[in-house]
Amino acid sequence: MIVATTNDLAGYRIVRHLGLVRGITVRSRSVIGNFVGGLQSFFGGQIGAFVHLAETARQEAFDNMCEHARQGGANAVVAMRYDANEITDGITEVLAYGTAVWVEPVGSS
């Protein structure tokens, strides 16, 4: 699966637009994660516990989006974006979305 934040792909042409695809996940911090994150924030700098949580949530949303695109017959997603919202304290929704397309290399018939 080719995924790009651009509206086109160098070396490929879009031959079919298949529509909007999305992947969503909702994640919460654990009590231990909150404790460790709180300690790390006390000393300043990068908060590793929260970075891990954010990366895991984004990857999960991305994987879900790619699966949604595959199910719709796509081999690529263009104009891909992320969005995130806090649903309530400590619970965050992460959304990955874009346009599912079928692409072919330039020069192929």
C-alpha positions in Angstrom: 0.0 0.0 0.0 1.4 3.4 -1.1 0.4 6.2 1.3 1.2 9.8 0.7 0.3 13.2 2.2 0.4 14.7 -1.3 -2.5 14.7 -3.8 -0.6 12.7 -6.4 2.3 10.2 -6.6 5.4 10.9 -8.6 5.8 8.1 -11.2 2.2 7.0 -10.9 -1.1 8.1 -12.3 -4.4 7.8 -10.5 -6.8 5.7 -12.6 -9.6 5.3 -10.1 -10.8 7.3 -7.1 -12.4 5.0 -4.6 -13.4 7.5 -1.9 -12.6 8.5 1.6 -11.0 5.9 3.9 -10.3 6.2 7.6 -8.9 4.4 10.5 -9.7 5.3 14.1 -8.5 4.3 17.5 -9.3 5.4 21.0 -6.6 5.0 23.6 -6.2 5.8 27.2 -3.2 6.2 29.5 -2.8 3.7 32.2 -2.4 4.7 35.9 1.2 3.6 35.7 1.7 5.6 32.5 0.2 8.7 34.1 2.5 8.3 37.1 5.6 7.8 35.0 4.6 10.7 32.7 4.0 12.9 35.7 7.4 12.1 37.1 9.0 12.8 33.7 7.2 16.1 33.3 8.5 17.1 36.8 12.1 16.9 35.5 11.3 18.4 32.0 12.2 17.2 28.6 10.6 14.5 26.4 8.0 12.4 28.2 8.8 8.9 26.8 5.6 7.3 28.2 3.4 9.7 26.4 5.5 9.6 23.2 5.1 5.8 23.1 1.3 6.1 23.6 1.0 8.7 20.8 3.1 6.6 18.4 1.1 3.5 19.2 -2.2 5.2 18.6 -1.0 6.8 15.3 0.3 3.5 14.0 -3.0 1.7 15.0 -5.1 4.4 13.2 -2.8 4.2 10.2 -3.0 0.4 9.9 -6.8 0.6 10.3 -7.0 3.2 7.5 -4.8 1.0 5.2 -7.0 -2.0 5.8 -10.1 0.0 5.0 -8.5 1.1 1.8 -7.6 -2.5 0.9 -11.1 -3.6 1.6 -12.3 -1.0 -0.9 -10.0 -2.2 -3.6 -7.3 0.5 -3.3 -3.6 0.1 -3.8 -2.8 3.6 -2.5 -4.0 6.4 -0.3 -3.4 10.1 -1.2 -3.9 13.3 0.8 -3.5 11.3 4.0 -3.8 13.2 7.3 -4.0 12.6 11.1 -6.4 14.2 13.5 -6.6 13.7 17.3 -9.1 14.8 19.9 -9.3 14.3 23.6 -12.6 12.6 24.4 -12.2 13.0 28.1 -9.3 13.4 30.5 -6.7 10.8 29.5 -8.7 9.3 26.6 -7.8 10.3 23.1 -9.2 9.5 19.7 -6.7 9.4 16.8 -8.0 9.4 13.2 -6.0 8.7 10.1 -7.8 9.5 6.8 -7.3 10.1 3.1 -8.5 9.3 -0.3 -8.3 5.7 -1.5 -7.2 5.3 -5.1 -6.0 2.8 -7.6 -2.7 3.9 -9.2 -0.6 2.5 -12.0 3.0 3.3 -12.9 3.4 6.0 -15.6 4.0 4.3 -18.9 2.0 1.2 -18.2 -1.2 0.4 -20.1 
